[in-house]
Amino acid sequence: MHTLVLGGIRSGKSGYAEALLKSASRVNYLATAPPRPDDPEWVERVRVHQARRPTGWRTTECGGQPDALPSLIRESEPGDAVLVDDLGNWVAALCDAAGWQGQAAPEPLRHLVAAIRATRAEIVLVSPE
């Protein structure tokens, strides 16, 4: 089963998505937030998200390597639950890595859709509206 959670910025969509997986036995949290060490507000927002995650969940920070997201989903096993938080940060990281030139997102987006279709893991995707 795949679920898409939409909402505005700071609307509680991440917390809602996390609650959807509270009974899952294996959760891989794929965090797409790009590192912004010079932005104290951003660093605090990321820290709050990290602190809220259950200790048994595996977290993979892929904001600095947005091309890795489709592979991380594809590597998930049946019985896994995968939380991608969030697609907006992922697209922004793709565009940033490409220097905001040309068509940065279409090919990685095709890879992401193919990975989601191919996986047998439960996927919860979070995205801003």
N, C-alpha and C positions, 0 to 999 in steps of 0.2 A: 504494500500500500504506500502511496506517495501523497503527501499533504503539503499544500502551499499556504503559508501564513502571511497575510498582507496586513499592513498598517502603516500609520504615519511614524515619523521619527519620534522616539521615546514614548510610543503608545502602549508598550507592554507586550509587543509581539514576540520578543525573544523569550520572555518569561512564560508566555502562553505556550510557545513551541516546546520549551523545556518541560512543561507540565504534561504535554501530550506523551512524553517518553518516560515519565517517572517510573513506570512499572517495567520498562524494558530491562533485560538482563545485561545486555552489552550495548553501550552507546558510544559512538565516535562523534565527537563534537568538532566539526570542521569550521574553524573560526577564520573568516575572510578579512578581518579588519587589518588594513595596512599599518605597519609600524609608523608612528608619528611621535618620536621621543621628544620633539621640541614643542609639543602642544599639550600642556598640562591637563586641560579639560578632557582631551581625547584619551590620554593615558589613564585618567581616573575612570572614565566610562568603561574602558577595556578592563581595568582592575575590578570594577563592580561586577561585570559579566563573568569574569574568571572566578571570583569569590563565590558566586551564586551556584556554580556547577557542582553537582555531586562528586565526591572524591573518587568514586568508582568509574566515572566516565573518562574515557581517553580523549584528550584534546590534541588536535593538530592545528597549529597556527600556520595558515597558508596564505596570509595576507601579503607577505613579501614574495611569494611565488604563486601567483594566481593561476598559472598554467598547470599547476599540480592538482587542482580541484577535480577535474574529470577522472584522473587516474586514482585518486584517493577514493572516490565513489566506486569506481570499477573494482577496486581491490576489496571492497566490503563483501562479507560472506553472508549467506542465508542465515537468518536469525539475528544479524546485526541490526541496530537502529543507527541511522546517520542523521545528524542535525547539521544543516548548512546555515550558518548565520553570518552574513546575509548576502543575498545576491547583488544588492546595490553596491556594497563595498567591493565585491568581486569584480563587477564591471568597471568600477572606478579604478581598481588596481590594474586591471588589464589595460585600460586606456593610459594610465600613468606610465606603465612599463613600456608602452609603445610611443611615449612622448606626445600623446594626444594627437597623433598623426594618422591619417588614413582610417582604415576600417579595422580597428583593434579587436573588436568583440565578435564579429560573425563566425569566424572559424572556431575560436574557443567555445562559443555558445553551441555550435553544432556538436563539438566533442562532449560538452556537458550533457546535452539532451541525449546523445547516444549512450553515455555512461548511465544516466538515470534509467533509460529504457532497458539496459542490459543487466543492471543489478537486481539481485533477488532480496536485497536488504530493504528494510523499511526506511523511507527517506522523508524527512521533514525539512522543507525549504522555507527560509524566512526572507522576505523582501519588503522594502518600502513600497508604498503604493505607486 
